[in-house]
Amino acid sequence: MVMLQRRISFSRFKSQQGSVTAELAMALPAVSLVIAVTLGAFALQIERMKLVDVAAMAARAIARGEAEDEVRRLISESVGSASSGEIEFELETRENLTCVILAQSFELPGLAGQLFELVENQCARKMGL
């Protein structure tokens, strides 16, 4: 019985050594950027939903007849110190509706100087109408 020995040459694999590491090093910053942008977008949406809630609460309070100074205090308490910017408050009255427009600048971490303007308009029916 004759045994044939077959030699496997690894010389062709030596040229690709380290390619996985190089591909990972090239892809990692792009993946990190996508994750950062996604988390920033979620944070922006959460801030927007907070602003919707506060604007609706303020519109209902004004429609009930509460003083504007009291509503401003409620807005500042509701937003708290977690928000990134000052909230602009504007009151608008339409036929039988009281509308509150809130605007806030929001800055995403990592994008210094890039502000996103969030504006929300909520209305409530006036009491007695």
Backbone bond lengths (Angstrom), bond angles and torsions (degrees), N, CA, C in turn:
res aa  C-N    CA-C-N  psi(-1)  N-CA   C-N-CA  omega(-1)  CA-C   N-CA-C  phi
1 M - - - 1.412 - - 1.528 108.73 -
2 V 1.271 112.55 127.15 1.456 118.84 -178.16 1.527 107.82 -104.35
3 M 1.267 115.62 126.69 1.476 120.35 178.27 1.517 108.77 -100.69
4 L 1.259 112.06 126.93 1.455 117.30 177.34 1.529 108.64 -96.49
5 Q 1.220 112.80 129.37 1.459 117.04 176.97 1.515 109.00 -101.21
6 R 1.252 112.00 131.26 1.450 117.66 -179.14 1.522 108.48 -110.96
7 R 1.238 114.00 126.78 1.456 118.45 179.79 1.534 108.75 -97.28
8 I 1.288 113.23 130.99 1.461 119.15 178.33 1.523 107.37 -98.15
9 S 1.259 114.39 127.71 1.459 119.82 -179.15 1.528 109.05 -95.81
10 F 1.294 115.01 122.75 1.459 120.99 178.88 1.525 111.64 -96.69
11 S 1.274 117.05 10.79 1.461 119.48 -176.31 1.530 112.00 -66.39
12 R 1.314 116.71 -30.92 1.460 117.50 -179.58 1.533 111.87 -75.53
13 F 1.323 118.99 -21.47 1.463 122.15 178.42 1.523 111.93 -83.53
14 K 1.310 117.76 -20.78 1.457 120.70 -178.54 1.515 111.37 -65.12
15 S 1.302 118.04 -29.36 1.464 120.03 -178.52 1.532 112.02 -71.96
16 Q 1.351 119.49 -19.30 1.459 122.50 -179.24 1.518 112.48 -101.28
17 Q 1.298 116.15 7.49 1.456 120.16 -177.90 1.532 109.24 -66.90
18 G 1.323 117.54 128.80 1.458 122.94 179.92 1.519 114.13 88.48
19 S 1.313 118.44 1.52 1.470 119.45 -178.04 1.523 111.89 -69.43
20 V 1.321 117.48 -32.43 1.468 120.15 178.66 1.523 109.85 -66.42
21 T 1.310 116.09 -40.26 1.458 119.86 178.17 1.524 110.74 -63.87
22 A 1.300 117.38 -41.61 1.454 121.05 179.39 1.530 111.08 -66.40
23 E 1.324 117.33 -40.71 1.465 120.17 178.75 1.523 111.16 -65.35
24 L 1.324 116.56 -39.13 1.463 120.28 177.35 1.520 110.64 -65.54
25 A 1.316 116.64 -41.72 1.461 120.22 179.16 1.524 111.35 -63.95
26 M 1.313 117.97 -31.61 1.462 121.01 178.74 1.538 111.41 -78.70
27 A 1.308 118.42 -34.88 1.465 121.89 -174.64 1.525 113.07 -86.16
28 L 1.307 118.32 -25.76 1.462 121.25 -174.61 1.526 113.25 -60.57
29 P 1.331 120.81 -44.91 1.472 118.43 177.47 1.533 113.15 -62.41
30 A 1.309 117.92 -37.02 1.469 120.51 179.12 1.523 110.84 -66.52
31 V 1.309 116.85 -42.24 1.472 120.79 178.38 1.523 109.83 -65.22
32 S 1.322 117.33 -41.37 1.464 120.90 178.34 1.522 111.19 -62.87
33 L 1.316 117.09 -39.50 1.459 120.74 178.64 1.520 111.58 -65.63
34 V 1.307 117.83 -41.28 1.469 121.35 178.50 1.523 110.30 -63.57
35 I 1.315 117.15 -42.03 1.469 120.55 178.81 1.525 110.49 -65.21
36 A 1.331 117.77 -42.13 1.464 121.31 -179.97 1.529 111.41 -64.30
37 V 1.312 117.33 -42.51 1.470 120.69 178.92 1.528 110.78 -65.71
38 T 1.308 116.87 -39.73 1.469 120.86 178.88 1.526 111.09 -64.32
39 L 1.322 117.38 -45.18 1.459 120.21 178.64 1.522 111.27 -65.85
40 G 1.324 116.96 -36.90 1.456 120.27 176.54 1.518 112.16 -64.66
41 A 1.316 116.79 -39.15 1.466 120.44 177.56 1.525 111.16 -65.72
42 F 1.314 116.78 -38.79 1.470 119.56 175.98 1.526 110.58 -63.96
43 A 1.333 117.41 -41.50 1.467 120.61 178.80 1.521 110.85 -63.40
44 L 1.319 116.60 -39.95 1.460 120.98 178.08 1.530 111.22 -64.20
45 Q 1.308 117.30 -40.47 1.471 121.26 178.57 1.529 111.13 -67.49
46 I 1.313 117.30 -37.80 1.471 120.30 177.59 1.522 110.29 -63.99
47 E 1.339 116.99 -43.03 1.463 120.12 177.26 1.528 111.08 -62.95
48 R 1.317 116.56 -38.38 1.467 120.35 178.20 1.525 110.85 -63.70
49 M 1.314 117.54 -42.54 1.464 120.51 179.90 1.534 111.05 -65.82
50 K 1.330 117.19 -35.52 1.468 120.14 174.64 1.526 110.20 -62.85
51 L 1.327 116.16 -41.90 1.452 120.49 -179.40 1.527 111.15 -65.66
52 V 1.328 117.87 -37.56 1.473 122.02 176.22 1.525 110.08 -60.70
53 D 1.315 116.71 -45.70 1.460 121.74 -178.56 1.528 111.11 -63.98
54 V 1.326 116.46 -44.91 1.464 120.13 -178.57 1.529 110.43 -67.60
55 A 1.326 118.06 -39.82 1.469 120.54 179.05 1.522 111.25 -64.70
56 A 1.318 117.75 -40.39 1.467 120.82 178.41 1.527 110.43 -65.58
57 M 1.336 117.11 -41.09 1.457 120.72 178.40 1.523 110.78 -63.41
58 A 1.331 116.90 -42.18 1.460 120.90 179.95 1.523 111.11 -66.66
59 A 1.314 118.15 -40.14 1.460 121.06 179.17 1.526 110.88 -63.94
60 R 1.319 116.97 -41.59 1.473 120.03 178.05 1.533 110.96 -65.11
61 A 1.335 116.28 -39.37 1.467 119.55 -179.53 1.525 111.14 -66.06
62 I 1.322 117.34 -43.63 1.465 120.69 178.23 1.531 110.18 -64.59
63 A 1.326 117.64 -39.97 1.465 121.57 179.90 1.527 111.33 -65.23
64 R 1.329 117.44 -29.63 1.474 120.80 177.37 1.517 111.71 -75.84
65 G 1.332 117.19 -14.05 1.461 119.94 177.97 1.507 114.24 104.29
66 E 1.314 118.75 12.45 1.465 120.38 177.99 1.522 109.86 -72.04
67 A 1.327 115.67 154.42 1.464 121.22 -178.23 1.530 110.62 -69.11
68 E 1.330 114.59 150.12 1.462 119.73 -177.97 1.529 111.39 -65.64
69 D 1.328 117.42 -35.34 1.473 120.21 178.02 1.526 110.93 -64.16
70 E 1.329 116.09 -39.19 1.471 120.52 178.15 1.539 110.32 -65.17
71 V 1.311 116.45 -39.45 1.466 120.49 179.13 1.528 110.50 -66.68
72 R 1.333 117.07 -40.07 1.469 119.85 176.18 1.524 111.01 -60.60
73 R 1.320 116.50 -39.97 1.475 120.28 177.78 1.522 110.58 -64.76
74 L 1.336 117.09 -41.74 1.467 121.00 177.76 1.528 111.43 -62.58
75 I 1.324 116.18 -39.18 1.466 119.85 178.83 1.515 110.76 -63.96
76 S 1.330 116.59 -45.77 1.472 118.88 -179.33 1.522 111.65 -66.17
77 E 1.331 118.05 -34.25 1.462 120.92 176.93 1.534 111.07 -70.48
78 S 1.313 116.40 -39.73 1.466 119.84 -177.21 1.511 112.02 -68.86
79 V 1.310 116.87 -38.92 1.455 120.15 -179.78 1.516 110.00 -74.46
80 G 1.321 117.21 -41.44 1.457 121.30 176.73 1.512 112.88 72.62
81 S 1.314 115.18 -168.77 1.467 121.23 -177.06 1.516 112.28 -87.22
82 A 1.332 118.11 -3.57 1.463 120.72 -178.23 1.513 112.38 -75.59
83 S 1.333 117.42 -18.68 1.459 119.13 -177.66 1.519 110.31 -75.13
84 S 1.319 115.72 156.52 1.455 120.30 -173.98 1.517 113.74 -91.51
85 G 1.302 118.45 -14.48 1.453 119.40 -176.82 1.509 112.28 -146.34
86 E 1.337 114.42 172.02 1.454 121.98 178.09 1.525 109.23 -73.97
87 I 1.318 115.77 143.13 1.469 120.40 -179.85 1.517 108.96 -96.80
88 E 1.331 115.48 129.68 1.457 121.48 175.27 1.523 107.99 -92.85
89 F 1.325 115.68 133.96 1.458 122.93 -175.00 1.520 108.72 -117.50
90 E 1.332 116.52 130.51 1.463 121.12 176.77 1.520 108.38 -137.34
91 L 1.301 115.57 134.86 1.464 121.81 -178.78 1.524 108.52 -108.96
92 E 1.325 115.52 135.92 1.462 121.23 -178.69 1.522 108.14 -137.50
93 T 1.317 116.69 132.99 1.466 119.91 177.54 1.519 109.02 -113.07
94 R 1.294 114.32 132.17 1.459 121.95 175.24 1.523 106.56 -114.34
95 E 1.285 119.40 -173.31 1.463 123.16 -173.32 1.524 112.89 -38.74
96 N 1.290 117.96 -75.65 1.467 120.76 178.82 1.525 110.97 -120.73
97 L 1.330 115.96 24.33 1.465 121.16 -179.52 1.520 110.37 -122.25
98 T 1.293 114.93 147.17 1.453 122.26 171.12 1.513 106.70 -113.36
99 C 1.322 116.00 122.70 1.468 120.57 -176.86 1.523 110.29 -114.72
100 V 1.306 114.86 141.68 1.456 122.42 176.80 1.520 107.75 -119.24
101 I 1.324 115.24 129.97 1.461 121.05 177.34 1.520 107.29 -114.21
102 L 1.317 115.78 119.97 1.466 121.99 177.83 1.518 108.74 -113.30
103 A 1.318 116.54 137.47 1.461 122.16 177.46 1.521 108.31 -132.14
104 Q 1.317 114.95 140.46 1.461 120.69 -178.92 1.524 109.13 -146.46
105 S 1.316 116.17 139.39 1.461 121.09 174.13 1.512 108.25 -90.07
106 F 1.323 115.90 138.73 1.459 121.18 -176.54 1.518 108.37 -131.84
107 E 1.314 116.42 131.34 1.456 121.96 179.93 1.522 109.65 -113.36
108 L 1.313 115.97 128.88 1.458 120.45 177.77 1.521 109.86 -83.06
109 P 1.326 117.59 139.64 1.463 119.78 176.64 1.529 110.41 -60.95
110 G 1.315 115.61 137.12 1.453 120.07 179.62 1.505 113.76 93.35
111 L 1.332 117.57 -15.22 1.463 121.45 178.19 1.526 108.16 -116.76
112 A 1.313 115.33 70.91 1.461 120.41 -176.81 1.531 109.58 -62.91
113 G 1.311 115.40 133.10 1.454 120.41 178.20 1.518 114.57 85.56
114 Q 1.317 118.48 -10.62 1.462 121.84 179.32 1.525 108.33 -95.36
115 L 1.315 116.71 105.28 1.452 121.53 -179.45 1.516 110.22 -102.61
116 F 1.309 115.19 139.53 1.456 121.85 174.28 1.526 106.81 -107.71
117 E 1.307 116.62 130.89 1.457 121.52 -179.67 1.521 108.56 -94.79
118 L 1.323 115.81 118.16 1.463 121.76 176.77 1.525 107.69 -102.66
119 V 1.322 117.21 125.01 1.463 122.27 179.66 1.520 107.38 -127.36
120 E 1.337 115.42 131.73 1.459 120.17 179.63 1.514 109.55 -133.16
121 N 1.314 116.80 136.53 1.444 124.77 -179.90 1.523 108.18 -121.96
122 Q 1.325 116.65 120.01 1.462 122.01 177.89 1.518 109.02 -129.09
123 C 1.317 116.29 142.00 1.466 121.76 -178.47 1.528 110.38 -123.64
124 A 1.338 114.68 152.82 1.468 120.89 175.84 1.525 107.77 -138.62
125 R 1.302 115.09 147.34 1.463 120.99 -179.51 1.514 109.43 -73.39
126 K 1.325 116.69 136.39 1.468 121.66 179.45 1.529 109.67 -66.33
127 M 1.314 115.43 145.61 1.466 120.44 178.93 1.526 109.66 -69.85
128 G 1.310 116.24 140.74 1.450 121.55 178.07 1.515 115.15 87.55
129 L 1.338 116.63 -3.17 1.462 118.72 179.76 1.496 111.56 -110.56
